[in-house]
Amino acid sequence: MAEFRMPALGADMDSGVLLEWLVHPGDHVRHGDIVAVVDTSKAAIEVECFDTGVVDQLLVQPGTRVPVGEPLALITSDTPEAAAIAVPAAPAAQTAATEASPVTSPLVRHQADVEHVDLAHVHGTGPGGRVTRADVEAASHPAAPPPPTGDHEPRRVRASPLARRLATELGLDLATVVGTGSGGAIAAEDVRQAAAARVAGVPATEPVAPTPVPARPAAAATGGDRTAAMRQTIAALMARSKREIPHYYLTETIDLAALVDHLRARNCDLPVPERLIPAAALLKAAARGLTAVPDLNGFYADDQLTRADAVHLGIAISLRGGGLVAPAIHHADQLTLAELMARLKDLVARTRAGRLHRAELADPTITVSNLGDQGVESFLGVIYPPQVALVGFGRVTDRPWAVAGMLGVRPTVTMSLAADHRVTDGATGARYLTTVNDLLQQPEQL
């Protein structure tokens, strides 16, 4: 039996609040399935499972603050060895009933035996009609039918507390939302999709009265509370960075005439939503440069550098309510410009909607901050530990520029590098800036 534990969603995280379970006891999960939503001081993160098997028990109620590494749920493996250990032999009569029933897990069959439920007569709500432990529990304790109202009976809506809260905020009637959870339960994502469909043209329903939410052991940060908590987290991390990391800074102004001309010609053949902007090319060049100067792409821990085996570019994204999050675009150096542009747009949208995944916050290998859209020409950043470098880009601006002895006006950008002097020195940083500059002079190679 495996333990699903509270993951570390960033180097600065020591605990998180479980916002929502997306699975129930008896559900079958696979490695990589999203099973829970966890609230950090910065964002609500969708967390995936690391094991394949059947959810045996949920150990933590939504709303509880849990330290990193503490168990959240128990998952029984699908392997024959685990099944033999977890489940005692069933009586012959129950075995016969099982053979006539939909496919179930050993734990479900054992529960049915204990509660004297005939699996052949249980309707399975799991994938492929699989009978879950929730189905067995419902069959052993059938709910009384609700009293009739007029000519119709009201339908009891199964939804998570977070889904109910979102529906109230968005003015959605949960009775009109299709649930994708176990047994048709409505999850927060179902509410978001229904709201998006309404905006796209589906007629809106009248707002429903707020559904009472049970008291929670700990409340997730919202509004001003989240902003204040985020500022405290950022302050503590940046103070640690400046206290422990001996920063050195380098800057270079880069001629972007070749890049701007290349993008202009390329965008002529593309529809407006697919057109590329210089920011995507700057990110691609920053990622490609790290393959030539790998000492800037990694982590400093235990008094030594550990080089990362891939370039996961952390993108600093400002939130509308205030604060900053830096989720990663994975393998950024291997993406085409179009792919990188699409990933960037998706990442920004999901970050501001609070729909990030665990890996996007847990494993950035370097951070890039672009303040050009804020009108900033240049800036010197602070390294996000345990990373060893941070890249900054200002806005693209026209400047007088001499080329082959002739003075003209060219589009330029100022690039900055903040790096850890315990790992590299100015010569290494200068080589990286030169590499990025060379890549931007040959944009067709990006």
C-alpha positions in Angstrom: 0.0 0.0 0.0 1.4 3.4 -1.0 1.0 6.7 0.7 0.0 9.8 -1.3 1.8 12.6 0.5 1.6 16.4 0.5 4.1 17.4 -2.2 6.6 20.2 -2.1 5.3 22.7 -4.7 8.3 24.9 -4.6 11.5 25.4 -2.6 9.8 27.9 -0.3 6.8 25.7 0.6 6.6 23.9 4.0 2.8 23.3 4.1 -0.3 23.6 2.0 -4.1 23.5 2.4 -6.0 20.7 0.7 -8.7 22.4 -1.2 -10.5 19.6 -3.0 -10.3 15.9 -3.6 -11.0 14.8 -7.2 -11.2 11.1 -6.3 -13.1 9.0 -3.8 -12.4 5.8 -1.9 -12.6 2.9 -4.3 -11.7 4.9 -7.4 -9.0 3.6 -9.7 -6.1 6.0 -10.3 -3.1 5.9 -12.6 0.3 7.5 -12.3 -0.1 11.1 -13.5 -3.8 11.4 -12.8 -4.9 14.7 -11.1 -6.3 13.6 -7.7 -6.4 16.8 -5.6 -6.2 20.6 -5.5 -3.7 22.1 -3.0 -3.6 25.8 -2.0 -0.1 27.2 -1.4 0.6 30.8 -0.4 0.8 31.6 -4.1 -1.8 29.6 -6.0 -4.2 26.7 -6.1 -2.3 23.8 -7.7 -3.6 20.6 -9.3 -1.6 17.7 -7.9 -1.1 14.4 -9.7 -0.7 10.9 -8.3 2.6 9.0 -8.3 1.2 5.5 -8.1 -1.3 3.3 -9.9 -3.9 1.5 -7.9 -7.2 1.9 -6.0 -7.8 4.8 -3.5 -8.2 3.0 -0.2 -8.7 5.9 2.2 -8.7 9.7 2.2 -6.9 10.7 5.4 -7.4 14.5 5.2 -10.5 16.5 4.9 -10.7 19.5 2.4 -9.6 22.7 4.1 -7.0 21.1 6.3 -3.4 22.6 6.4 -0.9 19.8 6.0 2.9 19.9 6.3 4.9 18.8 3.3 5.6 15.1 3.3 2.5 14.2 5.5 0.2 11.4 4.1 -3.0 12.6 2.4 -4.4 9.3 1.2 -3.7 5.5 1.0 -3.5 3.8 -2.4 -3.5 0.0 -2.8 -1.4 -1.2 -5.7 -3.0 -3.2 -8.5 -0.2 -5.8 -8.4 -1.2 -9.4 -7.6 1.2 -9.4 -4.6 -0.5 -6.4 -3.0 -4.0 -7.8 -3.7 -3.0 -11.1 -2.0 -1.8 -9.2 1.1 -4.6 -6.8 1.4 -7.6 -9.1 0.9 -8.5 -12.3 2.7 -10.0 -15.2 0.9 -13.7 -14.8 0.1 -16.4 -17.4 0.7 -17.4 -19.6 -2.2 -20.9 -18.0 -2.5 -19.3 -14.5 -2.6 -16.8 -15.7 -5.2 -19.6 -16.9 -7.4 -21.4 -13.5 -7.1 -18.1 -11.7 -7.9 -17.6 -13.7 -11.1 -21.0 -12.5 -12.3 -20.3 -8.8 -11.4 -18.5 -6.0 -13.2 -14.7 -5.9 -12.7 -13.8 -4.7 -9.3 -10.7 -4.3 -7.1 -9.9 -6.9 -4.3 -10.7 -4.2 -1.7 -14.2 -3.6 -3.1 -14.9 -7.4 -3.1 -13.8 -7.6 0.5 -16.0 -4.7 1.5 -19.0 -6.2 -0.3 -18.4 -9.5 1.6 -18.2 -7.7 4.9 -21.4 -5.7 4.3 -23.3 -8.6 2.7 -23.8 -6.9 -0.6 -24.3 -8.9 -3.8 -22.0 -7.3 -6.4 -24.0 -8.8 -9.2 -26.8 -6.3 -8.4 -24.6 -3.2 -7.8 -24.5 -0.5 -10.4 -20.9 0.5 -11.0 -20.1 4.2 -11.5 -16.3 3.8 -12.0 -14.5 3.7 -15.4 -15.9 1.0 -17.6 -18.8 0.3 -15.2 -16.3 -0.7 -12.5 -17.9 -1.0 -9.0 -16.2 1.2 -6.5 -16.3 1.2 -2.7 -18.6 4.2 -2.8 -21.1 2.1 -4.8 -20.9 -0.8 -2.3 -21.5 1.7 0.6 -24.5 3.2 -1.2 -25.9 -0.2 -1.9 -25.5 -1.3 1.8 -27.0 2.0 3.1 -29.6 3.2 0.5 -30.7 6.7 1.0 -34.4 7.5 1.5 -36.0 9.1 -1.5 -36.5 12.9 -1.2 -40.1 14.1 -0.7 -41.9 15.1 -3.9 -42.4 18.7 -4.8 -45.3 19.2 -7.2 -45.0 16.9 -10.2 -41.2 16.5 -9.9 -38.7 15.3 -7.4 -35.7 17.5 -6.7 -32.4 16.1 -7.8 -29.7 16.0 -5.2 -26.6 17.6 -6.6 -23.3 16.0 -5.6 -20.5 18.6 -5.7 -17.3 19.4 -3.8 -17.2 22.4 -1.5 -14.9 24.2 -3.9 -17.2 23.5 -6.8 -20.2 24.9 -4.8 -18.3 28.0 -3.9 -17.2 28.7 -7.5 -20.8 28.1 -8.7 -22.1 30.7 -6.2 -19.4 33.2 -7.2 -20.1 32.7 -10.9 -23.9 32.6 -10.6 -24.3 29.0 -11.9 -27.0 26.6 -11.0 -25.2 23.3 -10.1 -28.3 21.4 -11.4 -27.3 22.4 -14.9 -23.6 21.3 -14.6 -22.5 17.9 -15.8 -20.2 16.3 -13.2 -17.2 14.2 -14.3 -16.2 12.9 -10.9 -17.0 9.6 -9.4 -20.8 8.9 -9.5 -21.3 12.1 -11.5 -20.0 14.3 -8.7 -19.3 17.9 -9.8 -15.7 19.1 -9.4 -14.4 22.7 -9.6 -13.2 22.2 -13.2 -16.7 21.2 -14.3 -18.0 24.5 -12.9 -15.2 26.4 -14.7 -16.0 24.7 -18.0 -19.8 25.4 -17.6 -19.0 29.0 -16.9 -16.8 29.2 -20.0 -19.6 27.6 -22.1 -22.1 30.2 -20.8 -19.8 33.0 -21.8 -19.4 31.4 -25.2 -23.2 31.6 -25.8 -25.0 29.1 -23.7 -28.0 30.7 -22.0 -27.1 31.6 -18.4 -29.2 30.3 -15.5 -30.5 32.3 -12.5 -28.0 32.4 -9.6 -28.7 29.9 -6.9 -28.6 30.6 -3.2 -25.3 30.0 -1.6 -24.8 26.5 -0.4 -23.6 26.2 3.2 -20.1 25.0 3.4 -19.1 22.9 6.4 -16.6 24.3 8.9 -13.0 23.6 7.9 -10.0 23.0 10.1 -8.1 25.7 8.2 -9.2 28.1 5.6 -7.6 28.6 2.2 -6.2 32.1 1.7 -8.4 34.3 -0.6 -8.4 37.9 -1.8 -6.4 40.1 0.5 -5.4 37.3 2.8 -3.7 35.4 -0.2 -1.9 38.6 -1.4 -0.6 39.3 2.1 0.5 35.6 2.6 2.2 35.7 -0.8 4.0 38.9 0.0 5.3 37.4 3.2 6.5 34.3 1.4 8.2 36.3 -1.3 9.8 38.6 1.3 11.2 35.6 3.3 12.6 33.9 0.2 14.2 37.0 -1.3 15.7 38.0 2.0 17.2 34.5 2.2 18.5 34.8 -1.4 20.2 38.1 -0.8 21.6 37.0 2.5 23.0 33.7 1.4 23.7 34.1 -2.3 26.7 36.3 -3.5 25.0 37.8 -6.6 26.9 39.2 -9.5 25.2 41.1 -12.3 25.9 41.5 -16.0 23.9 43.4 -18.7 24.0 43.6 -22.5 22.0 45.6 -25.0 21.1 43.4 -28.0 20.2 44.4 -31.6 16.9 42.8 -32.5 16.6 44.1 -36.1 17.1 40.7 -37.6 14.6 39.1 -35.2 11.9 41.8 -35.8 12.3 41.4 -39.6 12.1 37.6 -39.4 9.0 37.7 -37.2 7.3 40.3 -39.4 7.8 38.2 -42.5 6.7 35.0 -40.8 3.6 36.5 -39.2 2.3 37.6 -42.7 1.3 34.0 -43.4 -0.2 33.3 -40.0 -3.7 34.1 -38.6 -3.7 36.7 -35.8 -4.1 34.2 -32.9 -1.0 32.3 -34.0 1.3 35.2 -34.7 4.6 35.2 -32.8 5.9 38.0 -30.6 9.5 38.9 -29.7 9.0 37.6 -26.1 8.7 34.0 -27.4 12.0 34.3 -29.3 13.7 35.8 -26.3 12.6 32.9 -24.1 13.8 30.4 -26.8 17.2 32.0 -27.1 17.5 32.1 -23.3 16.7 28.4 -23.1 19.0 27.5 -26.0 21.9 29.4 -24.4 21.8 27.2 -21.3 22.7 24.2 -23.4 25.9 25.9 -24.3 26.5 27.2 -20.7 25.0 24.5 -18.5 26.5 25.8 -15.2 23.8 28.4 -15.1 21.0 25.8 -15.3 20.8 23.9 -12.0 20.6 24.0 -8.3 23.1 24.8 -5.4 22.7 22.6 -2.4 25.0 20.9 0.1 27.8 23.3 -1.0 27.8 22.1 -4.6 26.2 22.7 -8.0 23.9 20.0 -9.4 23.4 20.6 -13.1 19.9 20.0 -14.3 19.5 17.4 -17.1 16.8 19.5 -18.9 16.0 23.2 -19.3 12.7 23.9 -17.5 12.3 27.7 -17.9 10.5 29.3 -15.0 8.5 32.3 -16.2 7.8 35.1 -13.7 4.1 35.9 -14.0 2.4 38.7 -12.1 -1.1 38.0 -10.7 -4.0 40.3 -11.1 -4.6 40.5 -7.4 -0.9 41.2 -6.7 2.1 38.9 -6.2 4.2 36.8 -8.4 4.4 33.1 -9.5 7.1 31.5 -11.6 5.9 28.2 -13.1 7.9 26.3 -15.6 7.8 25.6 -19.4 9.4 22.2 -19.6 12.1 21.4 -22.1 11.9 24.9 -23.4 15.1 24.5 -25.5 13.5 21.7 -27.5 10.3 23.5 -28.5 9.7 25.4 -31.7 8.9 29.1 -31.5 5.2 28.3 -32.3 5.1 25.6 -29.5 6.8 27.9 -27.1 4.4 30.7 -27.9 1.4 28.4 -27.3 2.8 27.1 -24.0 3.4 30.6 -22.8 -0.1 31.8 -23.5 -1.6 28.7 -21.9 0.7 29.0 -18.8 -0.2 32.7 -18.3 -3.9 31.9 -18.6 -3.8 29.0 -16.2 -1.6 30.8 -13.7 -4.0 33.7 -13.4 -7.0 31.3 -13.2 -5.3 29.3 -10.4 -5.0 26.0 -12.4 -1.3 25.2 -12.3 0.0 21.6 -12.0 2.5 20.4 -9.3 5.5 19.9 -11.7 5.1 23.4 -13.1 6.1 24.9 -9.7 8.3 22.2 -8.4 11.1 21.9 -10.9 12.0 25.2 -12.8 15.8 25.1 -13.3 16.2 28.8 -14.0 13.8 31.8 -13.9 13.3 34.4 -16.7 11.5 37.7 -15.9 10.3 40.0 -18.7 9.1 43.4 -17.6 9.1 44.9 -21.0 5.3 45.0 -21.1 5.5 47.2 -18.0 7.6 49.8 -19.7 10.9 48.8 -17.9 14.0 49.1 -20.0 16.3 47.1 -17.7 16.4 45.7 -14.2 18.6 43.4 -12.0 16.7 40.5 -10.5 17.1 38.4 -7.4 17.9 34.7 -7.8 15.2 32.2 -6.7 17.0 29.6 -4.5 18.1 26.9 -4.9 18.5 28.1 -8.6 21.8 29.7 -9.5 20.7 32.3 -12.0 18.0 34.6 -13.2 17.6 36.2 -16.6 15.8 39.5 -17.2 14.5 41.3 -20.3 13.3 44.8 -20.6 11.1 46.4 -23.3 12.0 46.5 -26.9 12.9 50.1 -27.8 14.3 51.9 -30.7 17.8 53.3 -30.2 20.6 54.9 -32.3 22.8 52.1 -33.4 26.0 51.9 -35.5 26.3 49.1 -38.0 29.3 48.8 -40.3 30.2 52.4 -39.5 26.7 53.7 -40.4 24.4 55.2 -37.8 20.8 54.2 -37.8 17.8 53.5 -35.6 17.4 49.8 -34.5 15.1 47.9 -32.2 17.0 46.8 -29.1 16.5 45.0 -25.8 18.5 45.1 -22.6 19.2 41.6 -21.2 20.4 41.2 -17.6 21.8 38.2 -15.8 21.9 37.7 -12.0 24.1 34.7 -11.1 25.5 32.9 -8.1 29.2 33.7 -7.5 29.6 30.4 -5.6 29.0 28.5 -8.8 30.2 30.7 -11.7 32.0 34.0 -12.3 31.7 36.9 -14.7 33.5 35.1 -17.5 30.8 32.3 -17.5 28.0 34.8 -17.4 29.5 36.9 -20.2 29.8 33.7 -22.4 26.1 33.1 -21.8 25.0 36.6 -22.8 27.2 36.4 -25.9 25.6 33.1 -26.8 22.1 34.4 -26.5 23.0 37.5 -28.5 24.4 35.3 -31.3 21.2 33.2 -31.4 19.1 36.3 -31.7 21.1 37.5 -34.7 20.1 34.2 -36.5 16.4 34.0 -35.7 15.8 31.5 -38.5 17.8 29.0 -36.4 15.6 29.3 -33.3 
